[in-house]
Amino acid sequence: MSDSPPPPEEPTSLETLNIRNLSIKCGQCETYQTLLRFERHGEWNVYTYECENETCAPEVTRTLLEVPAELDVFARRDPQWRGGQRWGGAE
Ligand SMILES: [Zn+2]
């Protein structure tokens, strides 16, 4: 057996970000916030998280998570997220 070449680099070594791998926790009520909205702002994808409980007022503890669009695997892979209307609260 001769020396075998090293395995090729996994494509995951590219810099990407999947927000499904993240959890957003509220610093006030210490529960996980729920993803409610997705919007595109130019080069950025903006995800809005809010507490879903009686403890926090959403307008106070709301979290805006900004992900560079070119790294955002989650938005790219799920075509239903294009435009984000389904997550805007409207039917
Ligand atoms: Zn909270």
PDB file of the backbone (N, CA, C, O) and the ligand in Angstrom, with CONECT records:
HET     ZN  A 101       1
ATOM      1  N   MET A   1       0.852  -1.199   0.000  1.00  0.00           N
ATOM      2  CA  MET A   1       0.000   0.000   0.000  1.00  0.00           C
ATOM      3  C   MET A   1       0.888   1.249   0.000  1.00  0.00           C
ATOM      4  O   MET A   1       1.768   1.400   0.847  1.00  0.00           O
ATOM      5  N   SER A   2       0.648   2.108  -0.932  1.00  0.00           N
ATOM      6  CA  SER A   2       1.394   3.356  -0.956  1.00  0.00           C
ATOM      7  C   SER A   2       0.665   4.410  -0.115  1.00  0.00           C
ATOM      8  O   SER A   2      -0.480   4.247   0.307  1.00  0.00           O
ATOM      9  N   ASP A   3       1.392   5.476   0.093  1.00  0.00           N
ATOM     10  CA  ASP A   3       0.759   6.554   0.877  1.00  0.00           C
ATOM     11  C   ASP A   3      -0.495   7.061   0.172  1.00  0.00           C
ATOM     12  O   ASP A   3      -0.474   7.369  -1.019  1.00  0.00           O
ATOM     13  N   SER A   4      -1.552   7.141   0.907  1.00  0.00           N
ATOM     14  CA  SER A   4      -2.762   7.690   0.305  1.00  0.00           C
ATOM     15  C   SER A   4      -2.810   9.192   0.578  1.00  0.00           C
ATOM     16  O   SER A   4      -2.378   9.669   1.627  1.00  0.00           O
ATOM     17  N   PRO A   5      -3.339   9.905  -0.378  1.00  0.00           N
ATOM     18  CA  PRO A   5      -3.415  11.373  -0.176  1.00  0.00           C
ATOM     19  C   PRO A   5      -4.386  11.702   0.947  1.00  0.00           C
ATOM     20  O   PRO A   5      -5.304  10.929   1.222  1.00  0.00           O
ATOM     21  N   PRO A   6      -4.196  12.807   1.577  1.00  0.00           N
ATOM     22  CA  PRO A   6      -5.131  13.200   2.653  1.00  0.00           C
ATOM     23  C   PRO A   6      -6.524  13.434   2.074  1.00  0.00           C
ATOM     24  O   PRO A   6      -6.660  13.824   0.914  1.00  0.00           O
ATOM     25  N   PRO A   7      -7.540  13.200   2.865  1.00  0.00           N
ATOM     26  CA  PRO A   7      -8.904  13.431   2.355  1.00  0.00           C
ATOM     27  C   PRO A   7      -9.107  14.900   2.003  1.00  0.00           C
ATOM     28  O   PRO A   7      -8.520  15.787   2.622  1.00  0.00           O
ATOM     29  N   PRO A   8      -9.945  15.139   1.002  1.00  0.00           N
ATOM     30  CA  PRO A   8     -10.168  16.544   0.614  1.00  0.00           C
ATOM     31  C   PRO A   8     -10.845  17.319   1.734  1.00  0.00           C
ATOM     32  O   PRO A   8     -11.536  16.757   2.584  1.00  0.00           O
ATOM     33  N   GLU A   9     -10.631  18.578   1.709  1.00  0.00           N
ATOM     34  CA  GLU A   9     -11.262  19.436   2.710  1.00  0.00           C
ATOM     35  C   GLU A   9     -12.777  19.365   2.599  1.00  0.00           C
ATOM     36  O   GLU A   9     -13.327  19.348   1.497  1.00  0.00           O
ATOM     37  N   GLU A  10     -13.428  19.325   3.710  1.00  0.00           N
ATOM     38  CA  GLU A  10     -14.882  19.371   3.690  1.00  0.00           C
ATOM     39  C   GLU A  10     -15.336  20.758   3.234  1.00  0.00           C
ATOM     40  O   GLU A  10     -14.746  21.774   3.600  1.00  0.00           O
ATOM     41  N   PRO A  11     -16.386  20.772   2.437  1.00  0.00           N
ATOM     42  CA  PRO A  11     -16.893  22.087   2.000  1.00  0.00           C
ATOM     43  C   PRO A  11     -17.369  22.954   3.160  1.00  0.00           C
ATOM     44  O   PRO A  11     -17.484  24.174   3.038  1.00  0.00           O
ATOM     45  N   THR A  12     -17.644  22.299   4.290  1.00  0.00           N
ATOM     46  CA  THR A  12     -18.106  23.073   5.450  1.00  0.00           C
ATOM     47  C   THR A  12     -16.997  23.936   6.032  1.00  0.00           C
ATOM     48  O   THR A  12     -17.240  24.749   6.925  1.00  0.00           O
ATOM     49  N   SER A  13     -15.779  23.761   5.529  1.00  0.00           N
ATOM     50  CA  SER A  13     -14.706  24.607   6.032  1.00  0.00           C
ATOM     51  C   SER A  13     -14.848  26.039   5.504  1.00  0.00           C
ATOM     52  O   SER A  13     -14.204  26.961   6.005  1.00  0.00           O
ATOM     53  N   LEU A  14     -15.700  26.213   4.485  1.00  0.00           N
ATOM     54  CA  LEU A  14     -16.009  27.566   4.054  1.00  0.00           C
ATOM     55  C   LEU A  14     -16.752  28.286   5.169  1.00  0.00           C
ATOM     56  O   LEU A  14     -17.456  27.675   5.972  1.00  0.00           O
ATOM     57  N   GLU A  15     -16.580  29.565   5.196  1.00  0.00           N
ATOM     58  CA  GLU A  15     -17.248  30.310   6.245  1.00  0.00           C
ATOM     59  C   GLU A  15     -18.718  30.490   5.917  1.00  0.00           C
ATOM     60  O   GLU A  15     -19.082  31.225   4.999  1.00  0.00           O
ATOM     61  N   THR A  16     -19.539  29.818   6.668  1.00  0.00           N
ATOM     62  CA  THR A  16     -20.978  29.986   6.513  1.00  0.00           C
ATOM     63  C   THR A  16     -21.603  30.069   7.888  1.00  0.00           C
ATOM     64  O   THR A  16     -20.970  29.797   8.909  1.00  0.00           O
ATOM     65  N   LEU A  17     -22.850  30.449   7.880  1.00  0.00           N
ATOM     66  CA  LEU A  17     -23.539  30.564   9.148  1.00  0.00           C
ATOM     67  C   LEU A  17     -24.975  30.099   8.945  1.00  0.00           C
ATOM     68  O   LEU A  17     -25.682  30.574   8.057  1.00  0.00           O
ATOM     69  N   ASN A  18     -25.380  29.172   9.777  1.00  0.00           N
ATOM     70  CA  ASN A  18     -26.752  28.701   9.728  1.00  0.00           C
ATOM     71  C   ASN A  18     -27.428  29.056  11.042  1.00  0.00           C
ATOM     72  O   ASN A  18     -27.066  28.544  12.102  1.00  0.00           O
ATOM     73  N   ILE A  19     -28.395  29.923  10.959  1.00  0.00           N
ATOM     74  CA  ILE A  19     -29.004  30.413  12.207  1.00  0.00           C
ATOM     75  C   ILE A  19     -29.746  29.316  12.956  1.00  0.00           C
ATOM     76  O   ILE A  19     -30.092  29.469  14.127  1.00  0.00           O
ATOM     77  N   ARG A  20     -29.985  28.202  12.259  1.00  0.00           N
ATOM     78  CA  ARG A  20     -30.601  27.082  12.967  1.00  0.00           C
ATOM     79  C   ARG A  20     -29.665  26.519  14.032  1.00  0.00           C
ATOM     80  O   ARG A  20     -30.102  25.841  14.963  1.00  0.00           O
ATOM     81  N   ASN A  21     -28.387  26.804  13.886  1.00  0.00           N
ATOM     82  CA  ASN A  21     -27.420  26.335  14.872  1.00  0.00           C
ATOM     83  C   ASN A  21     -27.288  27.292  16.058  1.00  0.00           C
ATOM     84  O   ASN A  21     -26.535  27.042  16.999  1.00  0.00           O
ATOM     85  N   LEU A  22     -28.018  28.360  15.990  1.00  0.00           N
ATOM     86  CA  LEU A  22     -27.941  29.336  17.064  1.00  0.00           C
ATOM     87  C   LEU A  22     -29.184  29.258  17.929  1.00  0.00           C
ATOM     88  O   LEU A  22     -30.255  28.869  17.463  1.00  0.00           O
ATOM     89  N   SER A  23     -29.035  29.626  19.172  1.00  0.00           N
ATOM     90  CA  SER A  23     -30.215  29.846  19.990  1.00  0.00           C
ATOM     91  C   SER A  23     -30.090  31.231  20.595  1.00  0.00           C
ATOM     92  O   SER A  23     -29.021  31.647  21.041  1.00  0.00           O
ATOM     93  N   ILE A  24     -31.195  31.921  20.596  1.00  0.00           N
ATOM     94  CA  ILE A  24     -31.221  33.281  21.100  1.00  0.00           C
ATOM     95  C   ILE A  24     -31.950  33.272  22.431  1.00  0.00           C
ATOM     96  O   ILE A  24     -33.134  32.943  22.508  1.00  0.00           O
ATOM     97  N   LYS A  25     -31.235  33.632  23.462  1.00  0.00           N
ATOM     98  CA  LYS A  25     -31.809  33.590  24.796  1.00  0.00           C
ATOM     99  C   LYS A  25     -31.961  35.005  25.333  1.00  0.00           C
ATOM    100  O   LYS A  25     -31.085  35.854  25.167  1.00  0.00           O
ATOM    101  N   CYS A  26     -33.076  35.228  25.968  1.00  0.00           N
ATOM    102  CA  CYS A  26     -33.355  36.547  26.515  1.00  0.00           C
ATOM    103  C   CYS A  26     -32.607  36.740  27.821  1.00  0.00           C
ATOM    104  O   CYS A  26     -32.635  35.873  28.694  1.00  0.00           O
ATOM    105  N   GLY A  27     -31.939  37.873  27.953  1.00  0.00           N
ATOM    106  CA  GLY A  27     -31.205  38.152  29.173  1.00  0.00           C
ATOM    107  C   GLY A  27     -32.097  38.570  30.318  1.00  0.00           C
ATOM    108  O   GLY A  27     -31.655  38.658  31.464  1.00  0.00           O
ATOM    109  N   GLN A  28     -33.338  38.823  30.011  1.00  0.00           N
ATOM    110  CA  GLN A  28     -34.241  39.304  31.047  1.00  0.00           C
ATOM    111  C   GLN A  28     -35.040  38.173  31.679  1.00  0.00           C
ATOM    112  O   GLN A  28     -35.091  38.046  32.903  1.00  0.00           O
ATOM    113  N   CYS A  29     -35.665  37.351  30.837  1.00  0.00           N
ATOM    114  CA  CYS A  29     -36.498  36.271  31.385  1.00  0.00           C
ATOM    115  C   CYS A  29     -35.790  34.922  31.284  1.00  0.00           C
ATOM    116  O   CYS A  29     -36.285  33.918  31.795  1.00  0.00           O
ATOM    117  N   GLU A  30     -34.638  34.900  30.628  1.00  0.00           N
ATOM    118  CA  GLU A  30     -33.835  33.685  30.522  1.00  0.00           C
ATOM    119  C   GLU A  30     -34.560  32.522  29.859  1.00  0.00           C
ATOM    120  O   GLU A  30     -34.330  31.362  30.202  1.00  0.00           O
ATOM    121  N   THR A  31     -35.420  32.831  28.924  1.00  0.00           N
ATOM    122  CA  THR A  31     -35.978  31.780  28.077  1.00  0.00           C
ATOM    123  C   THR A  31     -35.537  32.049  26.641  1.00  0.00           C
ATOM    124  O   THR A  31     -35.096  33.148  26.303  1.00  0.00           O
ATOM    125  N   TYR A  32     -35.665  31.037  25.822  1.00  0.00           N
ATOM    126  CA  TYR A  32     -35.243  31.188  24.440  1.00  0.00           C
ATOM    127  C   TYR A  32     -36.276  31.974  23.658  1.00  0.00           C
ATOM    128  O   TYR A  32     -37.482  31.773  23.801  1.00  0.00           O
ATOM    129  N   GLN A  33     -35.781  32.857  22.844  1.00  0.00           N
ATOM    130  CA  GLN A  33     -36.684  33.671  22.047  1.00  0.00           C
ATOM    131  C   GLN A  33     -37.061  32.940  20.767  1.00  0.00           C
ATOM    132  O   GLN A  33     -36.337  32.063  20.295  1.00  0.00           O
ATOM    133  N   THR A  34     -38.185  33.312  20.228  1.00  0.00           N
ATOM    134  CA  THR A  34     -38.733  32.661  19.046  1.00  0.00           C
ATOM    135  C   THR A  34     -38.470  33.507  17.803  1.00  0.00           C
ATOM    136  O   THR A  34     -38.618  34.729  17.819  1.00  0.00           O
ATOM    137  N   LEU A  35     -38.085  32.839  16.744  1.00  0.00           N
ATOM    138  CA  LEU A  35     -37.868  33.539  15.481  1.00  0.00           C
ATOM    139  C   LEU A  35     -39.207  33.898  14.858  1.00  0.00           C
ATOM    140  O   LEU A  35     -40.022  33.027  14.558  1.00  0.00           O
ATOM    141  N   LEU A  36     -39.418  35.191  14.670  1.00  0.00           N
ATOM    142  CA  LEU A  36     -40.712  35.649  14.183  1.00  0.00           C
ATOM    143  C   LEU A  36     -40.661  36.237  12.786  1.00  0.00           C
ATOM    144  O   LEU A  36     -41.657  36.195  12.064  1.00  0.00           O
ATOM    145  N   ARG A  37     -39.544  36.773  12.401  1.00  0.00           N
ATOM    146  CA  ARG A  37     -39.546  37.543  11.162  1.00  0.00           C
ATOM    147  C   ARG A  37     -38.191  37.460  10.489  1.00  0.00           C
ATOM    148  O   ARG A  37     -37.155  37.319  11.139  1.00  0.00           O
ATOM    149  N   PHE A  38     -38.225  37.550   9.187  1.00  0.00           N
ATOM    150  CA  PHE A  38     -37.008  37.559   8.387  1.00  0.00           C
ATOM    151  C   PHE A  38     -37.127  38.635   7.329  1.00  0.00           C
ATOM    152  O   PHE A  38     -38.132  38.723   6.625  1.00  0.00           O
ATOM    153  N   GLU A  39     -36.092  39.451   7.223  1.00  0.00           N
ATOM    154  CA  GLU A  39     -36.106  40.490   6.205  1.00  0.00           C
ATOM    155  C   GLU A  39     -34.734  40.586   5.572  1.00  0.00           C
ATOM    156  O   GLU A  39     -33.719  40.291   6.202  1.00  0.00           O
ATOM    157  N   ARG A  40     -34.720  41.003   4.322  1.00  0.00           N
ATOM    158  CA  ARG A  40     -33.452  41.276   3.663  1.00  0.00           C
ATOM    159  C   ARG A  40     -33.211  42.774   3.652  1.00  0.00           C
ATOM    160  O   ARG A  40     -34.068  43.558   3.246  1.00  0.00           O
ATOM    161  N   HIS A  41     -32.040  43.147   4.103  1.00  0.00           N
ATOM    162  CA  HIS A  41     -31.635  44.546   4.044  1.00  0.00           C
ATOM    163  C   HIS A  41     -30.318  44.615   3.300  1.00  0.00           C
ATOM    164  O   HIS A  41     -29.247  44.621   3.906  1.00  0.00           O
ATOM    165  N   GLY A  42     -30.408  44.667   1.972  1.00  0.00           N
ATOM    166  CA  GLY A  42     -29.191  44.740   1.179  1.00  0.00           C
ATOM    167  C   GLY A  42     -28.328  43.513   1.385  1.00  0.00           C
ATOM    168  O   GLY A  42     -28.739  42.394   1.079  1.00  0.00           O
ATOM    169  N   GLU A  43     -27.146  43.723   1.898  1.00  0.00           N
ATOM    170  CA  GLU A  43     -26.188  42.634   2.097  1.00  0.00           C
ATOM    171  C   GLU A  43     -26.476  41.826   3.357  1.00  0.00           C
ATOM    172  O   GLU A  43     -25.806  40.830   3.630  1.00  0.00           O
ATOM    173  N   TRP A  44     -27.461  42.253   4.112  1.00  0.00           N
ATOM    174  CA  TRP A  44     -27.715  41.628   5.402  1.00  0.00           C
ATOM    175  C   TRP A  44     -29.074  40.956   5.426  1.00  0.00           C
ATOM    176  O   TRP A  44     -30.049  41.466   4.874  1.00  0.00           O
ATOM    177  N   ASN A  45     -29.122  39.807   6.071  1.00  0.00           N
ATOM    178  CA  ASN A  45     -30.394  39.178   6.413  1.00  0.00           C
ATOM    179  C   ASN A  45     -30.651  39.460   7.884  1.00  0.00           C
ATOM    180  O   ASN A  45     -29.795  39.225   8.737  1.00  0.00           O
ATOM    181  N   VAL A  46     -31.813  39.953   8.160  1.00  0.00           N
ATOM    182  CA  VAL A  46     -32.139  40.346   9.523  1.00  0.00           C
ATOM    183  C   VAL A  46     -33.242  39.440  10.077  1.00  0.00           C
ATOM    184  O   VAL A  46     -34.355  39.392   9.553  1.00  0.00           O
ATOM    185  N   TYR A  47     -32.905  38.738  11.132  1.00  0.00           N
ATOM    186  CA  TYR A  47     -33.865  37.850  11.795  1.00  0.00           C
ATOM    187  C   TYR A  47     -34.316  38.515  13.087  1.00  0.00           C
ATOM    188  O   TYR A  47     -33.506  39.026  13.861  1.00  0.00           O
ATOM    189  N   THR A  48     -35.605  38.496  13.299  1.00  0.00           N
ATOM    190  CA  THR A  48     -36.156  39.112  14.501  1.00  0.00           C
ATOM    191  C   THR A  48     -36.660  38.039  15.457  1.00  0.00           C
ATOM    192  O   THR A  48     -37.473  37.189  15.094  1.00  0.00           O
ATOM    193  N   TYR A  49     -36.170  38.098  16.655  1.00  0.00           N
ATOM    194  CA  TYR A  49     -36.576  37.151  17.699  1.00  0.00           C
ATOM    195  C   TYR A  49     -37.302  37.903  18.799  1.00  0.00           C
ATOM    196  O   TYR A  49     -36.955  39.033  19.141  1.00  0.00           O
ATOM    197  N   GLU A  50     -38.321  37.247  19.347  1.00  0.00           N
ATOM    198  CA  GLU A  50     -39.035  37.864  20.462  1.00  0.00           C
ATOM    199  C   GLU A  50     -39.344  36.821  21.522  1.00  0.00           C
ATOM    200  O   GLU A  50     -39.436  35.627  21.240  1.00  0.00           O
ATOM    201  N   CYS A  51     -39.502  37.301  22.745  1.00  0.00           N
ATOM    202  CA  CYS A  51     -39.973  36.438  23.824  1.00  0.00           C
ATOM    203  C   CYS A  51     -41.450  36.147  23.601  1.00  0.00           C
ATOM    204  O   CYS A  51     -42.228  37.026  23.230  1.00  0.00           O
ATOM    205  N   GLU A  52     -41.812  34.907  23.833  1.00  0.00           N
ATOM    206  CA  GLU A  52     -43.227  34.566  23.750  1.00  0.00           C
ATOM    207  C   GLU A  52     -43.719  34.171  25.135  1.00  0.00           C
ATOM    208  O   GLU A  52     -43.992  33.002  25.409  1.00  0.00           O
ATOM    209  N   ASN A  53     -43.821  35.136  25.965  1.00  0.00           N
ATOM    210  CA  ASN A  53     -44.335  34.867  27.302  1.00  0.00           C
ATOM    211  C   ASN A  53     -44.911  36.151  27.873  1.00  0.00           C
ATOM    212  O   ASN A  53     -44.920  37.190  27.212  1.00  0.00           O
ATOM    213  N   GLU A  54     -45.384  36.070  29.092  1.00  0.00           N
ATOM    214  CA  GLU A  54     -46.020  37.227  29.725  1.00  0.00           C
ATOM    215  C   GLU A  54     -44.989  38.093  30.434  1.00  0.00           C
ATOM    216  O   GLU A  54     -45.300  39.184  30.914  1.00  0.00           O
ATOM    217  N   THR A  55     -43.769  37.600  30.494  1.00  0.00           N
ATOM    218  CA  THR A  55     -42.760  38.284  31.292  1.00  0.00           C
ATOM    219  C   THR A  55     -42.204  39.522  30.598  1.00  0.00           C
ATOM    220  O   THR A  55     -42.026  40.572  31.216  1.00  0.00           O
ATOM    221  N   CYS A  56     -41.936  39.382  29.311  1.00  0.00           N
ATOM    222  CA  CYS A  56     -41.256  40.443  28.594  1.00  0.00           C
ATOM    223  C   CYS A  56     -42.179  41.124  27.589  1.00  0.00           C
ATOM    224  O   CYS A  56     -43.006  40.482  26.941  1.00  0.00           O
ATOM    225  N   ALA A  57     -42.019  42.410  27.479  1.00  0.00           N
ATOM    226  CA  ALA A  57     -42.686  43.139  26.409  1.00  0.00           C
ATOM    227  C   ALA A  57     -41.812  43.017  25.169  1.00  0.00           C
ATOM    228  O   ALA A  57     -40.648  43.420  25.194  1.00  0.00           O
ATOM    229  N   PRO A  58     -42.349  42.474  24.096  1.00  0.00           N
ATOM    230  CA  PRO A  58     -41.532  42.202  22.903  1.00  0.00           C
ATOM    231  C   PRO A  58     -40.800  43.431  22.388  1.00  0.00           C
ATOM    232  O   PRO A  58     -39.677  43.325  21.896  1.00  0.00           O
ATOM    233  N   GLU A  59     -41.428  44.594  22.497  1.00  0.00           N
ATOM    234  CA  GLU A  59     -40.784  45.792  21.964  1.00  0.00           C
ATOM    235  C   GLU A  59     -39.563  46.193  22.782  1.00  0.00           C
ATOM    236  O   GLU A  59     -38.745  46.999  22.338  1.00  0.00           O
ATOM    237  N   VAL A  60     -39.447  45.629  23.973  1.00  0.00           N
ATOM    238  CA  VAL A  60     -38.311  45.954  24.834  1.00  0.00           C
ATOM    239  C   VAL A  60     -37.181  44.941  24.647  1.00  0.00           C
ATOM    240  O   VAL A  60     -36.009  45.310  24.580  1.00  0.00           O
ATOM    241  N   THR A  61     -37.544  43.670  24.566  1.00  0.00           N
ATOM    242  CA  THR A  61     -36.518  42.629  24.575  1.00  0.00           C
ATOM    243  C   THR A  61     -36.277  42.015  23.210  1.00  0.00           C
ATOM    244  O   THR A  61     -35.503  41.067  23.081  1.00  0.00           O
ATOM    245  N   ARG A  62     -36.928  42.544  22.200  1.00  0.00           N
ATOM    246  CA  ARG A  62     -36.768  42.020  20.850  1.00  0.00           C
ATOM    247  C   ARG A  62     -35.294  41.998  20.437  1.00  0.00           C
ATOM    248  O   ARG A  62     -34.532  42.914  20.744  1.00  0.00           O
ATOM    249  N   THR A  63     -34.919  40.939  19.740  1.00  0.00           N
ATOM    250  CA  THR A  63     -33.539  40.803  19.262  1.00  0.00           C
ATOM    251  C   THR A  63     -33.512  40.825  17.742  1.00  0.00           C
ATOM    252  O   THR A  63     -34.267  40.110  17.083  1.00  0.00           O
ATOM    253  N   LEU A  64     -32.642  41.646  17.203  1.00  0.00           N
ATOM    254  CA  LEU A  64     -32.433  41.647  15.762  1.00  0.00           C
ATOM    255  C   LEU A  64     -31.073  41.018  15.480  1.00  0.00           C
ATOM    256  O   LEU A  64     -30.032  41.539  15.881  1.00  0.00           O
ATOM    257  N   LEU A  65     -31.109  39.898  14.788  1.00  0.00           N
ATOM    258  CA  LEU A  65     -29.880  39.196  14.451  1.00  0.00           C
ATOM    259  C   LEU A  65     -29.552  39.456  12.990  1.00  0.00           C
ATOM    260  O   LEU A  65     -30.331  39.112  12.101  1.00  0.00           O
ATOM    261  N   GLU A  66     -28.406  40.060  12.746  1.00  0.00           N
ATOM    262  CA  GLU A  66     -28.025  40.393  11.376  1.00  0.00           C
ATOM    263  C   GLU A  66     -26.947  39.436  10.898  1.00  0.00           C
ATOM    264  O   GLU A  66     -25.900  39.286  11.528  1.00  0.00           O
ATOM    265  N   VAL A  67     -27.225  38.791   9.769  1.00  0.00           N
ATOM    266  CA  VAL A  67     -26.295  37.823   9.203  1.00  0.00           C
ATOM    267  C   VAL A  67     -25.914  38.287   7.797  1.00  0.00           C
ATOM    268  O   VAL A  67     -26.792  38.605   6.995  1.00  0.00           O
ATOM    269  N   PRO A  68     -24.622  38.330   7.490  1.00  0.00           N
ATOM    270  CA  PRO A  68     -24.235  38.671   6.125  1.00  0.00           C
ATOM    271  C   PRO A  68     -24.884  37.702   5.138  1.00  0.00           C
ATOM    272  O   PRO A  68     -24.754  36.488   5.291  1.00  0.00           O
ATOM    273  N   ALA A  69     -25.575  38.221   4.135  1.00  0.00           N
ATOM    274  CA  ALA A  69     -26.369  37.384   3.229  1.00  0.00           C
ATOM    275  C   ALA A  69     -25.530  36.301   2.571  1.00  0.00           C
ATOM    276  O   ALA A  69     -26.012  35.189   2.353  1.00  0.00           O
ATOM    277  N   GLU A  70     -24.281  36.613   2.254  1.00  0.00           N
ATOM    278  CA  GLU A  70     -23.461  35.634   1.538  1.00  0.00           C
ATOM    279  C   GLU A  70     -23.032  34.472   2.429  1.00  0.00           C
ATOM    280  O   GLU A  70     -22.597  33.439   1.920  1.00  0.00           O
ATOM    281  N   LEU A  71     -23.141  34.615   3.720  1.00  0.00           N
ATOM    282  CA  LEU A  71     -22.799  33.518   4.632  1.00  0.00           C
ATOM    283  C   LEU A  71     -24.027  32.769   5.119  1.00  0.00           C
ATOM    284  O   LEU A  71     -23.921  31.735   5.778  1.00  0.00           O
ATOM    285  N   ASP A  72     -25.190  33.304   4.786  1.00  0.00           N
ATOM    286  CA  ASP A  72     -26.407  32.811   5.412  1.00  0.00           C
ATOM    287  C   ASP A  72     -26.937  31.569   4.707  1.00  0.00           C
ATOM    288  O   ASP A  72     -27.675  31.660   3.726  1.00  0.00           O
ATOM    289  N   VAL A  73     -26.553  30.425   5.220  1.00  0.00           N
ATOM    290  CA  VAL A  73     -26.956  29.158   4.614  1.00  0.00           C
ATOM    291  C   VAL A  73     -28.446  28.918   4.803  1.00  0.00           C
ATOM    292  O   VAL A  73     -29.113  28.381   3.919  1.00  0.00           O
ATOM    293  N   PHE A  74     -28.945  29.302   5.915  1.00  0.00           N
ATOM    294  CA  PHE A  74     -30.337  29.027   6.245  1.00  0.00           C
ATOM    295  C   PHE A  74     -31.292  29.689   5.244  1.00  0.00           C
ATOM    296  O   PHE A  74     -32.184  29.028   4.712  1.00  0.00           O
ATOM    297  N   ALA A  75     -31.115  30.952   4.993  1.00  0.00           N
ATOM    298  CA  ALA A  75     -32.003  31.667   4.075  1.00  0.00           C
ATOM    299  C   ALA A  75     -31.820  31.164   2.652  1.00  0.00           C
ATOM    300  O   ALA A  75     -32.764  31.154   1.861  1.00  0.00           O
ATOM    301  N   ARG A  76     -30.609  30.750   2.333  1.00  0.00           N
ATOM    302  CA  ARG A  76     -30.326  30.311   0.982  1.00  0.00           C
ATOM    303  C   ARG A  76     -30.959  28.953   0.690  1.00  0.00           C
ATOM    304  O   ARG A  76     -31.387  28.684  -0.432  1.00  0.00           O
ATOM    305  N   ARG A  77     -31.011  28.111   1.700  1.00  0.00           N
ATOM    306  CA  ARG A  77     -31.460  26.739   1.471  1.00  0.00           C
ATOM    307  C   ARG A  77     -32.959  26.564   1.526  1.00  0.00           C
ATOM    308  O   ARG A  77     -33.496  25.602   0.977  1.00  0.00           O
ATOM    309  N   ASP A  78     -33.631  27.474   2.178  1.00  0.00           N
ATOM    310  CA  ASP A  78     -35.061  27.314   2.329  1.00  0.00           C
ATOM    311  C   ASP A  78     -35.793  28.335   1.471  1.00  0.00           C
ATOM    312  O   ASP A  78     -35.908  29.498   1.859  1.00  0.00           O
ATOM    313  N   PRO A  79     -36.291  27.915   0.303  1.00  0.00           N
ATOM    314  CA  PRO A  79     -36.909  28.868  -0.621  1.00  0.00           C
ATOM    315  C   PRO A  79     -38.132  29.546  -0.030  1.00  0.00           C
ATOM    316  O   PRO A  79     -38.513  30.633  -0.462  1.00  0.00           O
ATOM    317  N   GLN A  80     -38.746  28.912   0.954  1.00  0.00           N
ATOM    318  CA  GLN A  80     -39.916  29.535   1.561  1.00  0.00           C
ATOM    319  C   GLN A  80     -39.563  30.822   2.285  1.00  0.00           C
ATOM    320  O   GLN A  80     -40.431  31.637   2.597  1.00  0.00           O
ATOM    321  N   TRP A  81     -38.287  30.986   2.545  1.00  0.00           N
ATOM    322  CA  TRP A  81     -37.883  32.181   3.283  1.00  0.00           C
ATOM    323  C   TRP A  81     -37.658  33.367   2.376  1.00  0.00           C
ATOM    324  O   TRP A  81     -37.487  34.491   2.850  1.00  0.00           O
ATOM    325  N   ARG A  82     -37.656  33.133   1.092  1.00  0.00           N
ATOM    326  CA  ARG A  82     -37.426  34.250   0.178  1.00  0.00           C
ATOM    327  C   ARG A  82     -38.515  35.294   0.346  1.00  0.00           C
ATOM    328  O   ARG A  82     -39.691  35.000   0.134  1.00  0.00           O
ATOM    329  N   GLY A  83     -38.152  36.468   0.713  1.00  0.00           N
ATOM    330  CA  GLY A  83     -39.155  37.506   0.919  1.00  0.00           C
ATOM    331  C   GLY A  83     -39.680  37.505   2.340  1.00  0.00           C
ATOM    332  O   GLY A  83     -39.981  38.559   2.901  1.00  0.00           O
ATOM    333  N   GLY A  84     -39.787  36.337   2.912  1.00  0.00           N
ATOM    334  CA  GLY A  84     -40.134  36.244   4.326  1.00  0.00           C
ATOM    335  C   GLY A  84     -41.594  36.536   4.655  1.00  0.00           C
ATOM    336  O   GLY A  84     -41.942  36.684   5.826  1.00  0.00           O
ATOM    337  N   GLN A  85     -42.446  36.621   3.648  1.00  0.00           N
ATOM    338  CA  GLN A  85     -43.829  37.005   3.958  1.00  0.00           C
ATOM    339  C   GLN A  85     -44.506  36.026   4.908  1.00  0.00           C
ATOM    340  O   GLN A  85     -45.320  36.416   5.745  1.00  0.00           O
ATOM    341  N   ARG A  86     -44.161  34.763   4.768  1.00  0.00           N
ATOM    342  CA  ARG A  86     -44.830  33.759   5.590  1.00  0.00           C
ATOM    343  C   ARG A  86     -44.544  33.964   7.072  1.00  0.00           C
ATOM    344  O   ARG A  86     -45.266  33.456   7.930  1.00  0.00           O
ATOM    345  N   TRP A  87     -43.510  34.693   7.357  1.00  0.00           N
ATOM    346  CA  TRP A  87     -43.122  34.858   8.750  1.00  0.00           C
ATOM    347  C   TRP A  87     -43.444  36.239   9.269  1.00  0.00           C
ATOM    348  O   TRP A  87     -43.038  36.599  10.375  1.00  0.00           O
ATOM    349  N   GLY A  88     -44.171  37.021   8.483  1.00  0.00           N
ATOM    350  CA  GLY A  88     -44.446  38.371   8.909  1.00  0.00           C
ATOM    351  C   GLY A  88     -45.669  38.489   9.783  1.00  0.00           C
ATOM    352  O   GLY A  88     -46.036  39.588  10.198  1.00  0.00           O
ATOM    353  N   GLY A  89     -46.313  37.357  10.070  1.00  0.00           N
ATOM    354  CA  GLY A  89     -47.490  37.387  10.899  1.00  0.00           C
ATOM    355  C   GLY A  89     -48.766  37.361  10.074  1.00  0.00           C
ATOM    356  O   GLY A  89     -49.825  36.984  10.575  1.00  0.00           O
ATOM    357  N   ALA A  90     -48.671  37.761   8.808  1.00  0.00           N
ATOM    358  CA  ALA A  90     -49.841  37.724   7.928  1.00  0.00           C
ATOM    359  C   ALA A  90     -50.013  36.299   7.368  1.00  0.00           C
ATOM    360  O   ALA A  90     -49.082  35.493   7.369  1.00  0.00           O
ATOM    361  N   GLU A  91     -51.205  36.029   6.904  1.00  0.00           N
ATOM    362  CA  GLU A  91     -51.469  34.691   6.365  1.00  0.00           C
ATOM    363  C   GLU A  91     -51.027  34.591   4.916  1.00  0.00           C
ATOM    364  O   GLU A  91     -51.171  33.537   4.297  1.00  0.00           O
TER     365      GLU A  91
HETATM  366 ZN    ZN A 101     -37.551  37.774  27.758  1.00  0.00          ZN2+
END
